[in-house]
């Protein structure tokens, strides 16, 4: 596939890395020549220096025969104009754009071939807000992702000393919970992936990824770790787009407070938020946190645009008694350094955005792609097509399907029915198949499994 990426920032660079590894023809465009040289030295890609929305620059990037244009510059306006120019002059079939401003997102009728021709809109703030909401909804979870419109979820939890399943084989879950069906998709132990079997023993500090129907998530979590009490008090640092969105989403269910450094922004937030208490101040101010009874806070969310400020305020809040700390970190180099210590969960907006972008880039009929463990693994929702003659999976039991090393099928969604993967389960056409992938170099093999032969048409 010939793909043009506009913008060589964290998202554009990460996307180029993923797609170049999968043998796509990648061209990346940016004004920063030094950044482009750095990417070209690391990956097998073409680069073009210039303004992403200019027709001559797009022409040099090969827009005439590109299959896909992905606009992820830091400017909504440049992204939109680039899509319009690409559509008008080069007839690019598919155009994806990152749009951040809420003012545009509230007017989706703009994004039509008659006006601004964008096929897929990616909103990082919306994606990150949903991610944090899931973590608040499931106390103790490290990551929660939805498939099949929320019918089935994949959840990561850390197994703790004293947990019911620590030291036991995975078959014990079925014995303890005969009426609940679940499957452990993978276990990460000391940063190495283990593809589990029935007799795999769970160890303390294992990061366990399991899949289950939404209504079964909390019972399964209770088997793997001591369940945290439901959260009540949430303190949010940073009144930007993400902080405001999160407050709007949770303020009717939780006692919510927001700390914002800009007095003018505080006034705006006080007018737009209905039940959130807005505080003017610095989240790294120890006296302010103590005055707001930080020791009674269930979750402290650091969501400013400054990584260092987020890390420092999170560490301070944790030391002063906050029970759980969630920290937004844009620099991927920091994420693995800080998570698991005083910071419970580090959120990478780049990885969340990347997963959403990959949904529309992967070959085959894919409904969802989620990036897991800061990009170390992926979970995909793939739709099976064809019949027993034309497909390698349709009409076959799971134990008859070709095994791809580093991957496992976790569940199948058939209409409104959630079927947890077991060896005798037969795949039918139009099933939504949830695939967990710990070795992303095998993505091509997984995609080939789901391809339909020509005799189907």
C-alpha positions as CSV (number, residue, x, y, z in Angstrom):
1,X,0.0,0.0,0.0
2,X,1.3,3.5,-0.9
3,X,0.8,5.8,2.1
4,X,1.6,9.5,2.6
5,X,2.0,10.6,6.2
6,X,1.8,14.4,6.8
7,X,3.6,15.4,10.0
8,X,6.7,13.8,11.5
9,X,5.9,14.3,15.2
10,X,5.5,11.5,17.7
11,X,2.3,10.1,16.1
12,X,3.6,10.5,12.5
13,X,6.9,9.0,13.4
14,X,5.4,6.0,15.3
15,X,3.0,5.4,12.5
16,X,5.8,5.4,9.9
17,X,7.8,2.9,12.0
18,X,4.8,0.5,12.3
19,X,3.8,0.7,8.7
20,X,7.4,0.5,7.3
21,X,7.9,-2.7,9.2
22,X,4.9,-4.1,7.4
23,X,6.4,-3.5,3.9
24,X,4.3,-0.6,2.9
25,X,5.5,2.2,0.6
26,X,5.7,5.1,3.1
27,X,6.4,8.8,2.4
28,X,6.4,11.2,5.3
29,X,6.2,15.0,4.8
30,X,7.3,17.7,7.3
31,X,9.0,21.2,7.4
32,X,11.6,19.9,9.8
33,X,14.4,18.5,7.6
34,X,16.5,17.3,10.6
35,X,13.5,15.3,12.0
36,X,12.9,13.7,8.6
37,X,16.6,12.8,8.2
38,X,16.5,11.1,11.7
39,X,13.4,9.0,10.6
40,X,15.0,8.2,7.2
41,X,18.1,6.9,8.9
42,X,16.1,4.6,11.1
43,X,13.4,3.3,8.8
44,X,13.0,2.4,5.1
45,X,10.8,5.4,4.1
46,X,10.9,8.3,1.7
47,X,10.8,11.9,3.0
48,X,9.7,15.2,1.5
49,X,10.5,18.5,3.2
50,X,7.9,21.2,2.8
51,X,4.4,22.4,3.9
52,X,2.0,19.5,4.1
53,X,-0.9,21.3,2.5
54,X,0.9,22.7,-0.6
55,X,0.0,21.0,-3.9
56,X,3.6,20.9,-5.2
57,X,4.8,19.2,-1.9
58,X,2.0,16.7,-2.1
59,X,2.9,16.0,-5.8
60,X,6.5,15.4,-4.8
61,X,5.3,13.0,-2.1
62,X,3.5,11.0,-4.8
63,X,-0.1,11.9,-4.2
64,X,-1.0,11.1,-7.8
65,X,-1.0,7.4,-7.1
66,X,-1.2,7.2,-3.2
67,X,-3.7,4.8,-1.7
68,X,-4.0,6.6,1.6
69,X,-3.2,10.1,3.0
70,X,-2.9,10.5,6.8
71,X,-2.7,14.1,8.0
72,X,-1.3,14.3,11.6
73,X,0.4,17.6,11.7
74,X,0.0,19.8,14.8
75,X,-2.4,22.1,12.9
76,X,-6.1,21.1,12.3
77,X,-6.3,23.7,9.5
78,X,-3.3,22.3,7.6
79,X,-4.6,18.8,8.0
80,X,-8.0,19.8,6.6
81,X,-6.6,21.8,3.7
82,X,-4.2,18.9,2.8
83,X,-7.1,16.5,2.6
84,X,-9.1,18.9,0.5
85,X,-6.1,19.5,-1.9
86,X,-5.4,15.8,-2.1
87,X,-9.0,15.1,-3.0
88,X,-9.5,17.9,-5.5
89,X,-6.2,17.6,-7.4
90,X,-5.0,14.0,-6.9
91,X,-8.3,12.1,-6.1
92,X,-6.7,10.2,-3.2
93,X,-9.1,7.4,-2.3
94,X,-8.8,7.5,1.5
95,X,-8.0,10.5,3.7
96,X,-7.5,10.4,7.4
97,X,-7.1,13.5,9.5
98,X,-6.3,14.3,13.1
99,X,-8.7,17.0,14.4
100,X,-8.3,18.4,17.9
101,X,-10.4,21.5,18.2
102,X,-13.8,20.9,19.8
103,X,-15.3,23.7,17.6
104,X,-14.7,21.6,14.5
105,X,-15.7,18.3,16.1
106,X,-19.1,19.7,17.0
107,X,-19.8,20.4,13.3
108,X,-19.2,17.0,11.7
109,X,-21.4,17.9,8.8
110,X,-18.4,20.0,7.6
111,X,-16.5,16.8,6.8
112,X,-18.2,15.7,3.6
113,X,-17.0,15.5,0.0
114,X,-19.0,18.7,-0.8
115,X,-17.1,20.7,1.9
116,X,-14.0,19.2,3.6
117,X,-13.5,15.7,2.1
118,X,-12.1,13.7,5.1
119,X,-13.1,10.0,5.3
120,X,-11.9,9.3,8.9
121,X,-11.5,11.8,11.7
122,X,-9.2,11.0,14.6
123,X,-9.6,13.0,17.9
124,X,-6.8,12.2,20.3
125,X,-8.5,14.1,23.2
126,X,-11.7,12.0,22.8
127,X,-9.7,8.8,22.6
128,X,-7.6,9.6,25.7
129,X,-10.7,10.7,27.7
130,X,-12.5,7.4,26.9
131,X,-9.4,5.5,27.9
132,X,-9.2,7.2,31.3
133,X,-12.9,6.8,31.9
134,X,-12.5,3.0,31.5
135,X,-9.7,3.0,34.1
136,X,-11.9,4.9,36.6
137,X,-14.9,2.6,35.8
138,X,-12.8,-0.6,36.6
139,X,-10.7,0.1,39.7
140,X,-7.4,-1.8,39.6
141,X,-7.2,-2.2,35.8
142,X,-4.1,-1.2,34.0
143,X,-5.8,-1.0,30.6
144,X,-9.4,-1.6,29.3
145,X,-10.3,-1.8,25.6
146,X,-13.7,-2.4,23.9
147,X,-14.6,-4.6,21.0
148,X,-17.8,-5.2,19.2
149,X,-19.4,-1.9,20.4
150,X,-18.5,-2.7,24.0
151,X,-20.0,-6.2,24.1
152,X,-16.6,-7.7,24.9
153,X,-13.6,-6.1,26.7
154,X,-10.0,-6.9,27.0
155,X,-8.6,-5.9,30.5
156,X,-5.0,-5.9,31.9
157,X,-4.5,-6.3,35.6
158,X,-1.5,-6.9,37.8
159,X,-1.6,-10.1,40.0
160,X,-0.7,-9.2,43.6
161,X,0.6,-11.3,46.4
162,X,-2.3,-12.8,48.3
163,X,-4.6,-12.7,45.2
164,X,-6.9,-15.7,44.7
165,X,-5.2,-16.9,41.5
166,X,-1.5,-16.3,42.5
167,X,0.2,-19.6,42.6
168,X,-2.7,-21.4,40.9
169,X,-3.1,-22.7,37.4
170,X,-5.5,-20.8,35.0
171,X,-7.9,-23.8,35.0
172,X,-8.8,-22.7,38.6
173,X,-10.7,-19.7,37.3
174,X,-13.2,-22.1,35.6
175,X,-13.5,-24.1,38.8
176,X,-14.1,-21.0,41.0
177,X,-16.5,-19.4,38.5
178,X,-18.3,-22.2,36.6
179,X,-20.9,-19.7,35.3
180,X,-18.5,-17.2,33.9
181,X,-16.6,-17.7,30.6
182,X,-13.2,-16.0,30.1
183,X,-9.9,-16.5,28.5
184,X,-6.4,-15.3,29.5
185,X,-5.0,-14.0,26.2
186,X,-1.5,-13.4,27.4
187,X,0.7,-12.9,30.4
188,X,3.6,-10.5,30.6
189,X,6.1,-11.6,33.1
190,X,9.2,-9.3,33.7
191,X,8.4,-7.7,30.3
192,X,8.3,-11.0,28.4
193,X,5.2,-12.3,26.8
194,X,3.9,-15.8,27.8
195,X,1.2,-17.4,25.6
196,X,-0.8,-19.2,28.4
197,X,-2.1,-22.7,28.5
198,X,-4.6,-24.3,30.9
199,X,-1.8,-25.3,33.3
200,X,0.1,-21.9,33.3
201,X,0.6,-20.8,36.9
202,X,0.0,-17.1,37.7
203,X,2.8,-15.4,39.6
204,X,2.7,-12.3,41.7
205,X,3.4,-9.1,39.6
206,X,2.3,-10.8,36.4
207,X,0.5,-8.5,34.0
208,X,-2.5,-10.6,32.9
209,X,-4.6,-9.8,29.8
210,X,-8.0,-11.5,29.9
211,X,-11.0,-11.2,27.7
212,X,-14.6,-11.6,28.7
213,X,-18.1,-10.3,28.1
214,X,-18.5,-6.8,29.6
215,X,-20.8,-8.0,32.4
216,X,-18.2,-10.6,33.5
217,X,-15.2,-8.3,33.7
218,X,-15.4,-7.4,37.4
219,X,-16.0,-11.0,38.6
220,X,-12.9,-12.2,36.7
221,X,-10.8,-9.3,38.0
222,X,-11.7,-10.3,41.5
223,X,-10.2,-13.8,40.8
224,X,-6.9,-12.3,39.6
225,X,-6.4,-9.6,42.3
226,X,-8.0,-8.0,45.3
227,X,-10.6,-5.6,43.9
228,X,-10.2,-1.9,44.7
229,X,-13.2,-0.3,46.3
230,X,-15.3,1.7,43.7
231,X,-13.8,5.2,43.2
232,X,-15.6,8.2,44.6
233,X,-13.3,11.2,44.7
234,X,-11.4,12.3,41.6
235,X,-8.9,15.1,41.4
236,X,-7.8,16.3,38.0
237,X,-4.7,18.5,37.3
238,X,-5.0,20.4,34.0
239,X,-8.0,22.1,32.6
240,X,-7.1,21.7,28.9
241,X,-9.3,19.8,26.4
242,X,-8.7,16.4,28.0
243,X,-9.2,17.6,31.5
244,X,-12.4,19.4,30.6
245,X,-13.8,16.5,28.6
246,X,-13.1,14.1,31.4
247,X,-14.8,16.3,34.0
248,X,-17.9,16.6,31.7
249,X,-18.0,12.8,31.3
250,X,-17.7,11.9,35.0
251,X,-18.9,14.8,37.1
252,X,-22.4,13.4,37.5
253,X,-21.1,10.1,38.9
254,X,-18.0,11.1,41.0
255,X,-17.0,13.9,43.3
256,X,-14.8,15.8,40.9
257,X,-12.3,18.6,41.4
258,X,-10.1,20.3,38.8
259,X,-6.9,22.3,39.4
260,X,-6.0,24.8,36.6
261,X,-3.1,27.3,36.7
262,X,-4.6,29.9,34.3
263,X,-7.1,32.1,36.1
264,X,-8.9,33.0,32.8
265,X,-9.2,29.3,31.9
266,X,-10.6,28.7,35.4
267,X,-13.4,31.2,34.8
268,X,-14.3,29.5,31.5
269,X,-14.3,26.1,33.1
270,X,-16.4,27.3,36.0
271,X,-19.0,28.4,33.5
272,X,-19.0,25.3,31.4
273,X,-18.7,22.6,34.1
274,X,-21.8,22.0,36.2
275,X,-20.8,19.9,39.2
276,X,-17.0,20.0,39.1
277,X,-15.2,22.2,41.7
278,X,-12.6,24.3,39.8
279,X,-9.6,25.4,41.8
280,X,-7.1,28.0,40.7
281,X,-3.5,26.9,41.4
282,X,-0.5,24.7,40.7
283,X,-1.0,20.9,41.0
284,X,2.6,20.7,42.3
285,X,1.8,23.0,45.2
286,X,2.1,20.7,48.3
287,X,0.0,23.1,50.5
288,X,-2.8,23.2,47.9
289,X,-3.0,19.4,47.7
290,X,-3.0,19.0,51.5
291,X,-5.7,21.7,51.8
292,X,-7.8,19.7,49.3
293,X,-7.4,16.5,51.4
294,X,-5.3,14.6,48.9
295,X,-5.1,11.6,51.3
296,X,-8.8,11.1,50.6
297,X,-8.6,11.2,46.8
298,X,-9.2,7.9,45.1
299,X,-7.7,8.9,41.7
300,X,-5.3,11.8,40.9
301,X,-5.2,12.4,37.1
302,X,-2.3,14.6,35.8
303,X,-3.5,15.8,32.4
304,X,-1.5,19.0,31.6
305,X,0.5,19.5,28.4
306,X,3.8,19.3,30.3
307,X,5.2,15.8,30.9
308,X,7.6,17.0,33.7
309,X,4.8,18.8,35.5
310,X,2.6,15.8,35.2
311,X,5.2,13.4,36.6
312,X,6.2,15.7,39.5
313,X,2.6,16.5,40.5
314,X,1.7,12.8,40.3
315,X,4.7,11.7,42.5
316,X,3.8,14.4,45.0
317,X,0.1,13.4,45.1
318,X,1.1,9.7,45.6
319,X,3.4,10.5,48.4
320,X,0.8,12.6,50.1
321,X,-1.7,9.8,50.1
322,X,-3.6,9.6,46.8
323,X,-4.7,6.0,46.3
324,X,-4.2,5.8,42.5
325,X,-2.3,8.1,40.1
326,X,-2.9,8.3,36.4
327,X,-0.4,10.4,34.4
328,X,-0.6,11.7,30.8
329,X,2.9,11.4,29.2
330,X,3.5,12.5,25.6
331,X,7.2,11.5,25.5
332,X,7.2,7.7,24.9
333,X,10.7,7.4,26.4
334,X,9.3,8.5,29.8
335,X,6.4,6.1,29.9
336,X,8.2,2.8,30.7
337,X,10.5,4.7,33.1
338,X,7.8,5.9,35.4
339,X,4.9,3.4,35.3
340,X,4.8,0.9,38.1
341,X,6.6,3.0,40.7
342,X,4.9,5.9,42.4
343,X,2.9,6.4,39.2
344,X,0.4,3.6,38.8
345,X,-0.6,4.1,35.2
346,X,1.1,6.2,32.5
347,X,-1.1,7.1,29.5
348,X,0.5,7.6,26.1
349,X,-1.7,9.7,23.8
350,X,0.5,8.7,20.9
351,X,-0.1,5.0,21.4
352,X,-3.8,5.4,21.9
353,X,-4.0,7.5,18.7
354,X,-1.8,5.1,16.8
355,X,-4.2,2.2,17.6
356,X,-7.1,4.1,16.2
357,X,-5.1,5.0,13.0
358,X,-4.0,1.4,12.5
359,X,-7.7,0.3,12.4
360,X,-8.1,2.1,9.1
361,X,-4.7,1.1,7.7
362,X,-4.5,-2.6,8.3
363,X,-5.4,-4.8,5.3
364,X,-8.6,-6.9,5.5
365,X,-11.8,-6.1,7.2
366,X,-10.8,-4.8,10.6
367,X,-13.2,-3.1,13.0
368,X,-10.7,-2.2,15.8
369,X,-7.0,-2.1,16.6
370,X,-5.8,-1.4,20.1
371,X,-2.2,-0.8,21.0
372,X,-1.3,-2.5,24.3
373,X,1.5,-2.2,26.8
374,X,2.8,1.0,25.2
375,X,3.0,-0.5,21.8
376,X,4.5,-3.9,22.7
377,X,1.4,-5.8,21.7
378,X,-1.8,-5.4,19.8
379,X,-5.4,-6.6,19.9
380,X,-7.4,-6.7,16.7
381,X,-11.1,-7.2,15.9
382,X,-11.2,-8.9,12.5
383,X,-14.3,-9.9,10.6
384,X,-14.3,-13.4,9.0
385,X,-15.7,-13.6,5.4
386,X,-16.2,-16.3,2.9
387,X,-17.0,-20.0,3.3
388,X,-15.1,-23.3,3.9
389,X,-13.8,-23.3,0.4
390,X,-12.6,-19.7,0.1
391,X,-11.5,-19.0,3.7
392,X,-8.7,-20.5,5.8
393,X,-10.8,-20.0,9.0
394,X,-14.5,-20.0,8.2
395,X,-16.1,-23.4,8.8
396,X,-13.1,-24.5,10.8
397,X,-12.7,-25.3,14.6
398,X,-10.2,-23.1,16.4
399,X,-7.9,-26.1,16.8
400,X,-7.9,-26.7,13.0
401,X,-6.9,-23.1,12.1
402,X,-3.2,-22.6,11.2
403,X,-1.3,-21.4,14.3
404,X,0.6,-18.1,14.0
405,X,3.3,-17.9,16.6
406,X,2.9,-15.0,19.0
407,X,-0.9,-14.7,18.4
408,X,-4.0,-16.1,20.0
409,X,-7.8,-15.9,19.4
410,X,-9.5,-14.7,22.6
411,X,-13.2,-14.4,21.7
412,X,-15.7,-14.4,18.9
413,X,-18.7,-12.1,18.7
414,X,-21.6,-13.5,16.6
415,X,-24.4,-11.0,16.5
416,X,-25.2,-10.2,20.1
417,X,-23.6,-13.4,21.4
418,X,-20.1,-13.3,23.0
419,X,-18.3,-16.7,22.6
420,X,-15.1,-17.1,24.5
421,X,-12.5,-19.0,22.4
422,X,-12.3,-22.7,23.0
423,X,-10.7,-25.4,20.8
424,X,-14.1,-26.8,19.4
425,X,-15.6,-23.4,18.6
426,X,-16.3,-23.2,14.8
427,X,-15.8,-19.8,13.0
428,X,-18.7,-18.6,10.9
429,X,-18.9,-16.0,8.2
430,X,-19.3,-12.4,9.6
431,X,-18.0,-13.4,13.0
432,X,-16.0,-10.7,14.7
433,X,-12.8,-12.5,15.9
434,X,-10.7,-10.9,18.6
435,X,-7.0,-11.6,18.0
436,X,-4.3,-10.9,20.6
437,X,-0.8,-10.4,19.0
438,X,2.4,-10.2,21.1
439,X,4.7,-10.4,18.1
440,X,3.7,-7.6,15.7
441,X,6.0,-8.9,13.0
442,X,3.4,-11.6,12.5
443,X,0.6,-9.2,11.5
444,X,1.0,-10.1,7.8
445,X,0.4,-13.8,8.6
446,X,-2.7,-13.0,10.7
447,X,-4.1,-10.8,7.9
448,X,-3.5,-13.6,5.3
449,X,-5.5,-16.0,7.5
450,X,-8.5,-13.8,7.1
451,X,-8.2,-13.1,3.4
452,X,-10.8,-14.6,1.1
453,X,-9.8,-16.6,-2.0
454,X,-10.9,-15.5,-5.5
455,X,-13.3,-18.4,-5.8
456,X,-15.6,-16.6,-3.3
457,X,-16.4,-13.8,-5.7
